[in-house]
Amino acid sequence: MSKENTRIINELHIYEKKVLKALEKSRQSITPEDIVQSQNLDIKSVMSAAGSLASKGLVKVQKDMEEILSLSPDGEAFARDGLPERKLLEILYLQKNIPMKDIGQETGLNPKDVIIGVGWLVRKKWAKIDQGMVKITILGEESHKTPQIDEKLLHMILEQGEISSINLEEELQNGLKLLKSRKGLINFDKITNHTISITKKGQELLDEGIIIQEEATQLTHHHLKTRKWKNLTYRGYDVQAEYPEFHPGKMHPLRRIMDEIRNIFLNMGFTESRGPILESAFWNFDCLFQPQDHAAREMQDTFYIKNPSTSWLPGEELVDKVKKVHEDGAQTGSEGWCYNWDKDVARQSVLRTHTTCVSARFLKENPPPLKMFSIGRVFRRETITYKHLPEFNQVEGIVAADEVNFRNLLGILKEFYKKLGFEVRFRPAYFPYTYLSTECEIYLEEKESWIELGGAGMFRPEVLEPLGVTTPVAAFGLGIERLAMIELGIKDIRMLYKSDIGWLRKLPLKKGINLD
């Protein structure tokens, strides 16, 4: 016996061996039901074993579909009493022609059967309709006493109860087509028949000898305790056998990255805050010292809401302070923007364009010292491209305390990006509501280049004074989708929202960041 055949035999399940033994005795194709009888197995076990043997090339499983025909109640009635066209033909044979309007009275058929009967008279060319008269044809006269093939099949099924479509002669197959087109006369029950035959490879195993004996697939405490394990026969296992592909549920990669960012800030001692998506222009722009004629406020950049078109403003004291800062700088040492600030413009409802408005609200409600971050969706009127979307996610953070300075801000950002696994550098930048300001760039080894990933800076006095904040405040923010694209290695931002199940399944699970 060859080593390969020995290995295959050892790895066969006992049910597979019994199926092969049944084929050895018959030396021809047999049905699963035959194997059930000869090997004392249930049909499910036989079919499972046959499928496994077929996948190994040891047997062939032939599958044939069989249609079992039986009559419906209408079919039985027509088989006994005759088809509607047959009843009409008998009357026409005597009268040769009947007015179409009187044909129901002449035959005694109900209106539905009259319509069906006349239709089939014309279809079978037994009659024709001429100027409102139903007239018998020569073929109709010849067919008067001769049952047609569909009528023969109806009577055959009535006599036998049910028949198989496989056993029908060609002529009766044509009759079956006619009956099928009528619908509702015949019931069709499909039965799948299997036959199993041995292959050359399977015969080789039988020739070398297959022994049927009980085999152990696992050791139990009882086997070990009683030392019966020494006398057990163990079934072999194929460690290279294929296994079914498994797709467990897992978190969407964008959500996972958000949670990683959240965990980093929580473990750095930050408090998470949230704010409304529908925001007033006051909190989104004015409170952050953006002038009311700033380009970012134009409708081509910002989504303005029609309903509600206006939002509530905070207390008059804060509104007046923001107004003065815009108009003349108030007590900040700034000249402001030197224009007449309009309260109605500040009331406009917008979809927030950044999460910095959450930081402004938090500073108003919580006295320093504090560390806060927020993660949320923001909206800007962008043309959808491979790198831009009109809505995306942003993470924002602030640190406020007497001792906080720009160097502290850089240290916090360096630690944050380090926990994400990036090397970071800083470049001077301009942002409307911070000074000093910087852009954060991370290094991508595969591209051997630096890429901008966020902005940061110290809030301007014009932002802090109306809020009643007297300590320095460091602020930072970055777009999460851009970070996700880098981590996932994709070039089109739309992939994050396409729900491409194939791509999502292939993404590996990533262990959470070590925050110890």
C-alpha positions in Angstrom: 0.0 0.0 0.0 1.4 3.4 -1.0 2.0 6.0 1.8 -0.4 8.4 0.1 -3.2 5.9 0.0 -2.5 4.9 3.6 -2.7 8.6 4.6 -6.0 9.1 2.8 -7.6 6.0 4.3 -6.5 7.0 7.8 -8.1 10.4 7.4 -11.4 9.1 6.2 -14.4 9.3 8.6 -16.0 6.1 9.4 -19.1 7.1 7.5 -17.0 7.8 4.4 -15.5 4.3 4.8 -19.0 2.7 5.0 -20.1 4.5 1.8 -17.0 3.2 0.0 -17.7 -0.3 1.3 -21.3 -0.1 0.0 -19.9 0.8 -3.5 -17.4 -2.1 -3.2 -20.3 -4.6 -2.9 -22.4 -3.2 -5.7 -19.6 -2.4 -8.2 -22.0 0.1 -9.9 -23.9 3.3 -9.3 -26.2 3.1 -6.3 -28.6 5.5 -4.6 -28.1 7.0 -1.2 -31.2 5.1 -0.1 -29.5 1.8 -1.0 -26.5 2.8 1.2 -28.8 3.7 4.1 -30.2 0.1 4.0 -26.9 -1.7 3.5 -24.8 0.3 6.0 -27.4 1.1 8.6 -26.9 4.9 8.3 -29.3 7.8 8.1 -29.7 9.7 4.8 -28.1 12.9 6.2 -24.9 11.0 7.2 -24.8 9.3 3.8 -25.1 12.5 1.8 -22.6 14.3 4.0 -20.1 11.5 3.6 -20.7 11.3 -0.2 -20.1 15.0 -0.6 -16.8 14.8 1.3 -15.7 11.8 -0.8 -16.6 13.6 -4.0 -14.5 16.6 -2.9 -11.5 14.2 -2.5 -12.1 12.7 -6.0 -13.1 9.2 -4.6 -16.7 9.1 -5.8 -18.9 10.9 -8.3 -22.3 12.1 -7.2 -24.8 12.5 -10.1 -27.8 14.7 -9.4 -31.0 14.4 -11.5 -34.1 16.5 -11.2 -37.4 14.7 -11.6 -40.8 16.4 -12.0 -43.8 14.6 -10.5 -47.1 15.5 -12.1 -50.5 15.4 -10.4 -53.8 17.0 -11.1 -55.3 20.0 -9.3 -59.0 20.1 -8.4 -59.7 21.9 -11.7 -57.5 19.4 -13.6 -59.4 16.5 -12.1 -62.8 18.1 -13.1 -61.6 18.7 -16.7 -60.1 15.1 -16.9 -63.5 13.6 -15.9 -65.9 16.0 -17.7 -63.8 17.2 -20.6 -62.0 20.4 -21.5 -64.1 23.5 -22.2 -63.1 23.4 -25.9 -64.1 19.8 -26.2 -67.6 20.6 -24.9 -67.9 23.5 -27.3 -66.7 21.3 -30.2 -69.5 18.8 -29.6 -72.1 21.5 -30.0 -70.4 23.0 -33.0 -70.2 19.6 -34.6 -73.9 19.5 -34.6 -74.7 23.1 -35.5 -71.6 24.0 -37.5 -71.8 27.6 -36.3 -73.1 29.5 -33.4 -73.4 33.2 -32.7 -70.7 34.3 -30.4 -73.2 36.0 -28.1 -75.3 32.8 -27.7 -72.5 30.2 -27.3 -72.8 30.3 -23.5 -76.5 29.5 -23.6 -76.0 26.7 -26.1 -73.4 24.9 -24.0 -74.4 25.7 -20.5 -70.8 26.6 -19.6 -70.0 29.5 -17.2 -68.7 32.7 -18.8 -65.1 32.0 -17.7 -65.1 28.5 -19.3 -66.7 29.9 -22.5 -63.9 32.4 -22.9 -61.3 29.8 -22.2 -63.0 27.3 -24.5 -63.3 29.7 -27.5 -59.7 30.7 -27.1 -58.5 27.1 -27.2 -60.9 26.3 -30.1 -59.2 28.9 -32.1 -55.7 28.0 -30.8 -56.2 24.3 -31.8 -57.7 25.4 -35.1 -60.9 23.5 -34.4 -63.0 26.7 -35.0 -62.7 30.2 -36.3 -64.6 33.4 -35.5 -66.1 35.1 -38.5 -68.4 38.2 -38.3 -69.5 37.3 -34.8 -70.1 33.7 -35.6 -68.1 30.7 -34.1 -67.7 28.3 -37.0 -66.2 24.8 -36.9 -63.3 24.0 -39.2 -62.4 20.9 -41.1 -59.8 20.0 -38.5 -62.4 20.5 -35.8 -64.7 18.0 -37.6 -61.9 15.5 -37.8 -61.0 15.9 -34.1 -64.6 15.5 -32.9 -64.2 11.9 -31.8 -60.4 11.8 -31.4 -58.9 12.8 -28.0 -55.9 15.1 -28.4 -52.6 14.6 -26.7 -53.2 17.0 -23.8 -56.5 15.2 -23.1 -54.8 11.8 -23.2 -52.2 13.1 -20.7 -55.0 14.4 -18.4 -56.7 11.0 -18.4 -53.4 9.2 -17.8 -52.6 11.3 -14.7 -56.2 10.9 -13.5 -55.8 7.1 -13.7 -52.4 6.8 -12.2 -52.7 9.6 -9.6 -49.2 10.9 -10.4 -46.5 10.3 -13.0 -42.9 11.3 -13.6 -42.2 13.7 -16.5 -39.0 11.8 -17.2 -40.9 8.7 -18.3 -43.1 10.6 -20.8 -42.8 9.9 -24.5 -42.0 12.8 -26.9 -45.6 13.1 -27.9 -46.8 13.3 -24.3 -44.1 15.9 -23.6 -45.8 18.1 -26.2 -49.1 17.5 -24.5 -47.4 18.5 -21.2 -46.3 21.8 -22.8 -50.0 22.6 -23.7 -51.2 21.8 -20.2 -48.4 23.9 -18.6 -49.5 26.9 -20.7 -53.1 26.7 -19.3 -51.8 27.0 -15.7 -53.7 25.7 -12.7 -54.5 22.2 -14.0 -51.4 20.3 -13.0 -49.3 20.3 -9.8 -45.5 20.1 -10.3 -43.4 18.6 -7.5 -39.7 18.6 -8.1 -37.7 15.8 -6.7 -33.9 15.5 -6.7 -32.5 12.0 -7.2 -28.8 11.2 -6.5 -26.7 8.3 -7.7 -23.2 7.6 -6.4 -20.5 5.8 -8.3 -16.9 5.0 -7.5 -14.0 6.7 -9.3 -10.7 5.1 -10.3 -9.0 6.7 -7.3 -11.7 5.4 -5.0 -11.4 1.9 -6.4 -7.6 1.9 -5.7 -8.4 2.5 -2.0 -10.9 -0.3 -2.0 -8.4 -2.7 -3.7 -5.8 -1.9 -1.0 -8.4 -2.6 1.7 -10.5 -0.5 4.0 -11.2 -1.7 7.5 -14.4 -0.5 9.3 -13.7 0.1 13.0 -14.7 2.7 15.6 -12.2 5.5 15.9 -11.6 8.1 18.6 -11.5 11.8 17.6 -10.7 13.2 21.0 -9.4 12.1 24.3 -11.6 12.4 27.4 -10.8 12.6 31.1 -12.3 9.1 31.4 -9.9 7.7 28.7 -6.9 9.1 30.6 -8.1 8.0 34.0 -8.9 4.4 33.0 -5.9 4.2 30.6 -8.2 3.1 27.8 -6.5 5.6 25.5 -3.7 3.0 24.9 -6.2 0.7 23.1 -8.0 3.4 21.1 -7.7 3.7 17.3 -7.3 7.3 16.3 -8.5 8.9 13.1 -5.9 10.8 11.2 -6.3 14.5 10.5 -5.3 16.5 7.4 -3.8 19.7 8.7 -3.9 21.2 5.2 -7.6 20.5 4.6 -9.6 23.5 3.4 -11.9 25.2 5.8 -14.9 27.4 5.2 -14.2 31.2 4.9 -15.5 32.9 8.1 -16.5 36.5 8.2 -17.1 37.6 11.9 -18.6 41.0 12.7 -16.1 43.7 13.4 -16.0 47.5 13.9 -15.8 49.8 10.9 -12.2 51.0 10.5 -13.3 54.7 10.7 -15.1 54.1 13.9 -12.1 52.1 15.3 -9.8 54.9 14.5 -12.1 57.4 16.3 -12.1 55.1 19.4 -8.3 54.9 19.3 -8.1 58.7 19.3 -10.7 58.9 22.1 -8.8 56.5 24.2 -5.5 58.4 23.7 -7.0 61.7 25.0 -8.9 60.0 27.9 -5.7 58.4 29.1 -3.9 61.8 28.8 -6.4 63.2 31.3 -8.7 65.0 28.9 -12.5 65.3 29.3 -14.7 64.6 26.3 -17.4 67.1 25.3 -20.0 67.2 22.6 -22.0 70.0 20.9 -24.9 70.4 18.4 -24.4 69.8 14.7 -26.9 72.6 13.9 -25.2 75.7 15.2 -25.6 79.4 15.2 -23.2 81.6 13.2 -22.5 83.3 16.5 -20.8 80.2 18.1 -19.5 78.9 14.7 -17.9 82.2 13.5 -18.5 85.3 15.6 -17.3 84.0 19.0 -14.1 82.8 17.2 -13.4 86.3 16.0 -14.2 85.6 12.3 -15.5 88.8 10.7 -19.0 88.7 9.2 -17.7 89.4 5.8 -15.1 86.6 6.0 -14.9 84.4 2.9 -15.5 81.2 4.9 -19.0 82.5 5.6 -20.0 82.6 2.0 -22.8 80.2 0.9 -20.3 78.5 -1.5 -18.4 77.4 1.6 -21.0 77.0 4.4 -24.3 75.2 4.6 -27.0 77.6 5.8 -30.3 76.1 7.1 -33.7 77.2 5.9 -35.7 75.7 8.7 -35.0 77.0 11.3 -33.3 79.9 9.5 -32.3 81.5 12.8 -30.9 80.3 16.2 -31.0 81.5 19.7 -28.2 83.7 20.9 -26.6 83.4 24.4 -27.0 86.1 27.0 -26.8 89.8 26.1 -23.6 90.2 28.1 -21.6 87.8 26.0 -23.2 89.0 22.7 -22.2 92.6 23.6 -18.7 91.6 24.4 -18.3 89.8 21.1 -19.8 92.8 19.3 -17.3 95.2 20.8 -14.3 92.9 20.0 -15.4 92.8 16.4 -16.0 96.5 16.1 -13.0 98.0 18.0 -11.1 95.2 19.8 -12.6 96.1 23.3 -9.9 95.7 26.0 -7.7 93.2 24.0 -5.3 95.7 22.6 -6.6 94.9 19.2 -8.3 97.3 16.8 -11.0 94.6 16.0 -12.3 94.5 12.4 -13.6 98.0 12.4 -17.2 97.5 11.1 -20.7 97.5 12.4 -21.4 94.0 13.8 -24.9 92.7 12.9 -26.8 90.6 15.5 -29.1 89.2 12.7 -26.1 87.7 10.9 -25.0 86.1 14.1 -28.4 84.5 14.4 -28.1 82.6 11.1 -28.4 78.8 11.4 -25.6 76.8 9.9 -24.3 73.2 9.9 -21.1 73.6 12.0 -18.0 73.9 9.8 -15.6 72.8 12.6 -15.7 71.5 16.1 -14.0 74.6 17.5 -17.4 75.9 18.4 -17.6 73.0 20.9 -14.4 74.4 22.5 -15.8 77.9 22.7 -19.0 76.7 24.4 -16.9 74.6 26.8 -14.7 77.5 27.8 -17.8 79.6 28.5 -19.3 77.0 30.8 -16.2 75.6 32.5 -13.5 77.7 34.3 -9.8 76.7 33.8 -7.7 74.8 34.5 -9.1 72.2 32.1 -8.3 69.7 29.3 -11.1 69.0 26.8 -11.4 67.2 23.5 -14.4 66.5 21.1 -14.9 64.2 18.2 -17.7 65.0 15.8 -19.0 65.5 12.2 -18.5 68.8 10.5 -19.9 70.1 7.1 -18.4 72.3 4.4 -19.6 72.9 0.8 -17.0 70.9 -1.0 -17.2 69.2 -4.4 -16.9 65.5 -3.9 -13.6 64.2 -5.1 -11.1 61.5 -4.2 -9.8 63.7 -1.3 -12.8 65.9 -0.4 -16.2 65.3 1.0 -18.9 67.8 2.1 -19.1 66.2 5.5 -16.3 64.6 7.5 -15.1 64.0 11.1 -12.8 66.2 13.1 -11.2 66.0 16.5 -10.7 69.2 18.5 -8.9 69.8 21.8 -8.0 72.6 24.2 -5.8 73.0 27.3 -6.3 76.0 29.6 -4.2 76.9 32.6 -2.0 79.7 33.9 1.2 77.8 33.0 0.2 76.7 29.5 2.3 78.0 26.7 3.1 77.2 23.1 5.9 74.8 24.0 3.3 72.8 26.2 1.1 72.7 23.1 3.8 71.2 21.0 4.6 68.6 23.7 1.0 67.5 23.9 0.8 67.1 20.1 4.1 65.3 19.9 2.9 62.8 22.6 -0.5 62.4 20.8 1.0 61.6 17.4 3.6 59.3 19.0 0.8 57.2 20.5 -0.7 57.0 17.0 2.6 55.7 15.7 3.8 58.8 13.8 6.8 61.1 13.9 5.7 64.7 13.8 7.2 68.1 13.0 5.8 71.6 13.2 5.7 74.4 10.7 4.5 78.0 11.2 0.9 78.6 9.9 -2.0 81.1 10.0 -5.4 80.4 11.5 -8.1 83.1 12.1 -8.5 82.5 15.8 -5.1 81.4 17.0 -1.7 83.1 17.5 1.0 81.6 17.5 -0.2 79.0 15.0 1.3 75.9 13.6 0.6 73.0 11.2 1.4 69.5 12.3 3.1 67.3 9.7 3.8 63.5 10.0 6.4 61.5 8.1 5.4 58.7 5.8 8.2 56.2 5.3 6.7 54.5 2.3 6.5 57.9 0.5 9.6 59.4 2.1 7.8 62.6 2.6 5.9 64.8 5.1 2.2 65.3 5.0 0.1 68.0 6.8 -2.4 66.4 9.2 -3.7 69.1 11.6 -3.5 72.6 12.9 -2.9 74.1 16.3 -2.2 77.4 18.1 -2.9 79.6 21.1 -6.3 81.2 21.2 -6.2 84.9 20.5 -7.2 87.4 23.2 -10.2 88.4 21.0 -11.6 84.9 21.4 -10.9 84.6 25.2 -11.8 87.9 26.6 -15.6 87.8 25.7 -15.7 84.3 27.2 -14.3 85.6 30.5 -11.1 83.4 30.2 -8.0 85.0 31.6 -5.6 82.1 31.3 -3.7 81.0 28.1 -5.6 78.4 26.0 -3.8 76.0 23.6 -6.0 74.5 20.9 -5.6 71.9 18.2 -7.6 70.0 15.6 -7.2 67.5 12.8 -9.4 65.7 10.2 -9.9 62.1 11.0 -10.6 60.9 7.5 -7.2 61.9 6.3 -5.6 60.0 9.2 -7.8 57.0 8.3 -6.6 57.1 4.7 -3.0 57.0 5.7 -3.5 54.2 8.2 -5.6 52.1 5.9 -3.5 52.8 2.8 -6.3 54.1 0.6 -6.1 57.0 -1.9 -9.8 57.7 -2.3 -11.7 59.2 0.8 -15.0 57.8 -0.6 -13.9 54.3 0.2 -14.5 55.1 3.9 -18.3 55.5 3.1 -18.9 53.1 0.2 -19.6 50.1 2.5 -17.6 47.9 0.1 -18.1 44.6 1.9 -15.3 42.9 0.0 -12.8 45.6 1.1 -14.1 45.7 4.7 -13.8 41.9 5.0 -10.2 42.0 3.9 -9.1 44.7 6.4 -7.3 43.0 9.2 -8.4 43.5 12.8 -6.0 45.8 14.6 -5.1 45.5 18.3 -5.9 48.6 20.3 -3.1 51.0 21.2 -1.1 50.2 24.2 -1.9 52.9 26.7 0.0 51.6 29.6 
